[in-house]
Amino acid sequence: MRLFVILFCLWFTLTSCQTQPLIKGEEAKLKRVISTQSLELIINNKTYRLRLTGLDNNSLPPPIMEEGKQYFTNLLSTPTSVNLIIETDLEKKDKFARISGYAWYDDLLLNQMILKEGYSLLNLDYTDGKYDRTLINAQEYARLMQKGIWNRESWGVGRLGD
């Protein structure tokens, strides 16, 4: 028993001292929240518009889009500037001159957070597949918990899918 306690303490000490693996990507400073799927960022002293991969807001009712933008703004508002890690290709832009990718704030994947709160719908057409399961699970969570778009009764209409 004593050996077990010693081994457990040793294991606990070693694992608690390990640092979390860093997310690889571009460091960015948030300039402003444009919508629940778009951010304006500063990367290497240059301004970019980022479209969050895997999200589709085209068919959302305006009240949901406004509430989602407010949620995003509140999540990313701090007394100091917000630093993000962006997984993207800075050279590849869409027809609106936006880069597309994943955004991390602390340990939160913002693409996932927006879906999990029901403020966007999932669109895997342009993802690289890396976080598809995470995004699918986030939308499923919002649907099951009837959050955001999945609780349209609060917007005066029936639930999506009814």
Secondary structure, 3 states (H helix, E strand, C coil): CHHHHHHHHHHHHHHHHCCCCCCCCEEEEEEEECCCCEEEEEECCEEEEEEECCEECCCCCHHHHHHHHHHHHHHCCCCCCCEEEEEECCCCCCCCCCEEEEEEECCEEHHHHHHHCCCCEECCCCCCCCCHHHHHHHHHHHHHHCCHHHHHHHHCCCCCCC
